Amino acid sequence: AEEAKQLDTITDVVQEKELDSSRATQAMAALSIPPRGENDASSSADNAAALDNVVVSKEDVDIIVNELEIDEDLARMTLRNVMMMMQSGGCGCGEKEALKEALRRLIVS
């Protein structure tokens, strides 16, 4: 009876972790779907054309593919998305920062 009571006290322990609000906000933003409008087809075509214009380094794509063992197209698209967002945000960040962010996003997803 005492062993059962001790077992219950061990299994009832719950560890609480504090959630980093900035990380949660980033995750929610990444998952949010933009509202649908009448210009969706043209805006997604514009986005696709803009993504195609973003030049990514073959070496950076190879690093992502080799480190995470993912498809080259997914690596290239993720890197292009990150670089486009950094450029549109006026970050002025270099390729290495974009590579780090692309790796981070792919690991988290």
Salt bridges, closest charged atoms under 4 A:
ASP40 OD2 - ARG36 NH1 3.68
ASP52 OD1 - ARG80 NH1 3.90
ASP60 OD1 - LYS96 NZ 3.60
ASP62 OD1 - LYS58 NZ 3.24
GLU72 OE2 - LYS58 NZ 3.26
GLU72 OE2 - ARG76 NH2 2.56
ASP73 OD1 - ARG76 NH1 3.36
GLU101 OE1 - ARG104 NH1 2.77
GLU101 OE2 - ARG105 NE 2.96
